[in-house]
Structure formats: structure tokens, C-alpha cells
Amino acid sequence: MKSAFVFPGQGSQSLGMLADLAAEYSLVGETFEQASHALGYGLWQLIQNGPEEQLNQTDRTQPAMLTAGVAVWRVWQSVSDYKPTYFAGHSLGEYTALVAADAIDFADAVKLVEMRGQFMQQAVPVGEGAMAAILGLEDDVVRALCTEASAQGVVEAVNFNSPGQVVIAGSTPAVKQAIELATEKGAKRALQLPVSVPSHCELMKPAAQQLASELDKINLRMPSTPVIHNASVTAAKDTTELKQLLAQQLYSPVRWVETIQWFAAQGVDTVVESGPGKVLAGLNKRIDKNLTALPVFDPATLEKLQQALGEG
């Protein structure tokens, strides 16, 4: 059986996440302690008690989601010898995948994604950039309306999450114009997202340059299991390309539909979402109905996964 483990990005965080898993597995708390030590503040206390506005700041969300994904992956490793065939992650989740694949040390990754969040926020001041979800239109229609709205500023289709679900990002006036155009063209929904940064569009190029210089300072290794990257839908050939793809990812679309289709083409039949929530499991099922899409985030879903992969 071929499988892929995938890791969610920003948007899956919530207050109290992983509390049930932490109650049964001390590895969760230990993982968060390591992250807190690297960051210099109590990450577990933040995700359990808030304040929520702080958890939703991108330089806090990114370390929180990375640590949550790694914690779930470590718990899985503690109960099973089963190893996936591939890894991938949605946006920020790509860093979690690289930790799971032994390409980046966990402490380095936690600090790196905190800086990634800071660079992203510095690149576009709060209020000047926006993102919106467009539901029910073809990808090409969304691309065309972004081109039309770009008279108002930068706006691009940036997350191809599932058929008929595309996220756009750019300068706030242009995104608002694109929302109006999408509604006119018959979108089921076109709504601005509650985020402070317009990820994956060209406004992130200054952040990508800063990130590239930080990537040069850490010890990156080739993954022990192939990690399929958002920007290219391929595995990197060497660590130089790995760094390039991570920097490029900041201003390039997340090609999630193509990633899941690529897995299916390689014969993958089970895609496991490791981390809080089940956003990716829902998307993956919509992309390919033949795939078994399983989230793992608490003792019940962990047991279900063990049974599904013949470990229970």
C-alpha cells in the first residue's frame, strides 16, 4: 500500500487543539516544550488558553501549526512502525513535512517559520493586503477575473485547494474588486478571509528574499522520504533546489489539487492529514473520491488510522 502523510497550514489552528491527544500521550507536551524553549515563550499555554487574537498572528500561528503537526507525527511514530511513501504540506505545512522527513531539525524549523511569519507581515502592512476564497468557479475564470481586477493593484489566484475552491491574494482594493467580479460571474461564494497577510502572491517577494538568507544559515539535508513541494509538484533534487523551492513558495501558488492528483498517479491510495482538524482530508476527498482521506488529531482518529494501515 502506498500512502502519503500531509500537514495542514494556517487556518486549521484553534484554541484547545490537541488537548485530547496530549492527555494520553506525553510526547505532545514534550514537543511543545521543545518549541517553547526555541521560541522563548509558552506555546502550549498560548494554544490552550489564548488570547485567540495572538494565536492568529501569523508569526505565532506558524510555529503553533508546525509544532502541532510534528507532535501528531511523533505520536504516530511511537505507536506504529508504518512509514508513508511520500510527504507534503499545505503552505506552512511543507516545513512540517520537512521536519518529519528529517530534512530540517525541529528547533531550527520552529524558529524559521516564526521568522517567515515576521517577514511576511513586514512585507505588507496590516490592512494593505487581503485574501479571499472564491467558490464555484473554474480555475481559468478565477485567473481571468484576477487579471481584470489587477487594474486596482496586485491580485492573483494563489491556492488551488480543490475543484471549485480557489483562494486569491493581493492588495486589498484589487481583492475587493475581484470579489465583486466573482459574484457577478456566478460564484457560489466570494468572501474575504480573516488573515493579516496576502500569502503566495508577488507582494511576498521581499519576504522571500529575507527567508532565502535565513535558509542559508541552517543545516538542510535531503529528505529521507520524498517531500512534494507546493511550488513545483516535484521533490527537490538537492538541497540548493530545496532552498529555492521554499523561498519561491512564498510568492507562488499552492498547487494542492495537482499534488493530490500526482499522489494518485503514483498509486497512493491513502492520504493521512497529520495535525489539528480535518481541512485537508475534506479537500483531498473532493479532489479524488477514490482516495482514502484520513485525519489524525486525537486518540480516536489515531486508533482508526492504526486499523486502516493494518497496525491495529
Solvent accessible surface area in square Angstrom, and as a share of the most:
residue,aa,sasa,rsa
1,M,136,0.61
2,K,86,0.37
3,S,0,0.00
4,A,0,0.00
5,F,0,0.00
6,V,0,0.00
7,F,1,0.00
8,P,3,0.02
9,G,6,0.06
10,Q,70,0.31
11,G,60,0.58
12,S,15,0.09
13,Q,35,0.15
14,S,56,0.36
15,L,71,0.35
16,G,31,0.30
17,M,10,0.05
18,L,12,0.06
19,A,42,0.33
20,D,94,0.49
21,L,1,0.01
22,A,25,0.19
23,A,89,0.69
24,E,115,0.51
25,Y,55,0.21
26,S,84,0.54
27,L,52,0.26
28,V,0,0.00
29,G,28,0.27
30,E,84,0.38
31,T,0,0.00
32,F,1,0.00
33,E,125,0.56
34,Q,90,0.40
35,A,0,0.00
36,S,22,0.14
37,H,166,0.74
38,A,27,0.21
39,L,19,0.09
40,G,69,0.66
41,Y,47,0.18
42,G,31,0.30
43,L,0,0.00
44,W,62,0.22
45,Q,108,0.48
46,L,8,0.04
47,I,0,0.00
48,Q,42,0.18
49,N,113,0.58
50,G,13,0.13
51,P,72,0.46
52,E,85,0.38
53,E,129,0.58
54,Q,61,0.27
55,L,1,0.00
56,N,76,0.39
57,Q,89,0.40
58,T,10,0.06
59,D,32,0.17
60,R,59,0.22
61,T,1,0.01
62,Q,0,0.00
63,P,0,0.00
64,A,0,0.00
65,M,2,0.01
66,L,0,0.00
67,T,0,0.00
68,A,0,0.00
69,G,1,0.01
70,V,2,0.01
71,A,0,0.00
72,V,1,0.01
73,W,12,0.04
74,R,57,0.21
75,V,0,0.00
76,W,1,0.00
77,Q,79,0.35
78,S,67,0.43
79,V,47,0.27
80,S,8,0.05
81,D,126,0.65
82,Y,40,0.15
83,K,126,0.53
84,P,8,0.05
85,T,45,0.26
86,Y,27,0.10
87,F,3,0.01
88,A,0,0.00
89,G,0,0.00
90,H,21,0.09
91,S,14,0.09
92,L,1,0.00
93,G,0,0.00
94,E,0,0.00
95,Y,0,0.00
96,T,1,0.00
97,A,0,0.00
98,L,0,0.00
99,V,16,0.09
100,A,9,0.07
101,A,0,0.00
102,D,84,0.43
103,A,0,0.00
104,I,2,0.01
105,D,64,0.33
106,F,18,0.07
107,A,53,0.41
108,D,47,0.24
109,A,0,0.00
110,V,0,0.00
111,K,80,0.34
112,L,1,0.00
113,V,0,0.00
114,E,19,0.09
115,M,47,0.21
116,R,0,0.00
117,G,0,0.00
118,Q,63,0.28
119,F,22,0.09
120,M,2,0.01
121,Q,45,0.20
122,Q,119,0.53
123,A,29,0.22
124,V,9,0.05
125,P,72,0.45
126,V,110,0.63
127,G,53,0.51
128,E,103,0.46
129,G,7,0.07
130,A,2,0.02
131,M,13,0.06
132,A,0,0.00
133,A,9,0.07
134,I,0,0.00
135,L,44,0.22
136,G,35,0.34
137,L,17,0.08
138,E,129,0.58
139,D,49,0.25
140,D,98,0.51
141,V,53,0.30
142,V,0,0.00
143,R,115,0.42
144,A,58,0.45
145,L,0,0.00
146,C,5,0.03
147,T,101,0.59
148,E,98,0.44
149,A,1,0.00
150,S,51,0.33
151,A,97,0.75
152,Q,99,0.44
153,G,28,0.27
154,V,36,0.21
155,V,8,0.05
156,E,50,0.23
157,A,12,0.09
158,V,0,0.00
159,N,14,0.07
160,F,19,0.08
161,N,10,0.05
162,S,1,0.01
163,P,84,0.53
164,G,26,0.25
165,Q,40,0.18
166,V,1,0.00
167,V,7,0.04
168,I,0,0.00
169,A,0,0.00
170,G,0,0.00
171,S,23,0.15
172,T,22,0.13
173,P,75,0.47
174,A,0,0.00
175,V,0,0.00
176,K,107,0.45
177,Q,59,0.26
178,A,0,0.00
179,I,29,0.14
180,E,103,0.46
181,L,13,0.07
182,A,0,0.00
183,T,87,0.51
184,E,135,0.61
185,K,93,0.39
186,G,53,0.51
187,A,15,0.12
188,K,171,0.72
189,R,140,0.51
190,A,22,0.17
191,L,63,0.31
192,Q,80,0.36
193,L,50,0.25
194,P,134,0.84
195,V,70,0.40
196,S,35,0.22
197,V,6,0.03
198,P,0,0.00
199,S,12,0.07
200,H,3,0.01
201,C,0,0.00
202,E,87,0.39
203,L,46,0.23
204,M,0,0.00
205,K,99,0.42
206,P,68,0.42
207,A,0,0.00
208,A,5,0.04
209,Q,135,0.60
210,Q,72,0.32
211,L,0,0.00
212,A,39,0.30
213,S,58,0.37
214,E,29,0.13
215,L,1,0.00
216,D,99,0.51
217,K,145,0.62
218,I,33,0.17
219,N,88,0.45
220,L,17,0.08
221,R,81,0.30
222,M,86,0.39
223,P,26,0.16
224,S,84,0.54
225,T,23,0.13
226,P,59,0.37
227,V,1,0.01
228,I,1,0.01
229,H,1,0.00
230,N,0,0.00
231,A,10,0.08
232,S,31,0.20
233,V,13,0.07
234,T,63,0.37
235,A,41,0.32
236,A,10,0.08
237,K,166,0.70
238,D,70,0.36
239,T,44,0.26
240,T,86,0.50
241,E,37,0.16
242,L,0,0.00
243,K,52,0.22
244,Q,108,0.48
245,L,10,0.05
246,L,0,0.00
247,A,13,0.10
248,Q,66,0.29
249,Q,1,0.00
250,L,0,0.00
251,Y,70,0.26
252,S,12,0.08
253,P,48,0.30
254,V,0,0.00
255,R,71,0.26
256,W,0,0.00
257,V,21,0.12
258,E,74,0.33
259,T,0,0.00
260,I,0,0.00
261,Q,92,0.41
262,W,73,0.26
263,F,0,0.00
264,A,33,0.26
265,A,83,0.65
266,Q,60,0.27
267,G,46,0.44
268,V,5,0.03
269,D,63,0.33
270,T,7,0.04
271,V,1,0.01
272,V,0,0.00
273,E,1,0.00
274,S,0,0.00
275,G,0,0.00
276,P,5,0.03
277,G,31,0.30
278,K,125,0.53
279,V,83,0.48
280,L,4,0.02
281,A,9,0.07
282,G,30,0.29
283,L,6,0.03
284,N,0,0.00
285,K,87,0.37
286,R,129,0.47
287,I,21,0.10
288,D,30,0.16
289,K,161,0.68
290,N,141,0.72
291,L,5,0.02
292,T,61,0.36
293,A,19,0.14
294,L,17,0.08
295,P,24,0.15
296,V,1,0.00
297,F,47,0.19
298,D,27,0.14
299,P,33,0.21
300,A,72,0.56
301,T,23,0.13
302,L,3,0.01
303,E,102,0.46
304,K,121,0.51
305,L,1,0.01
306,Q,35,0.16
307,Q,115,0.51
308,A,46,0.35
309,L,13,0.07
310,G,68,0.65
311,E,66,0.30
312,G,85,0.82
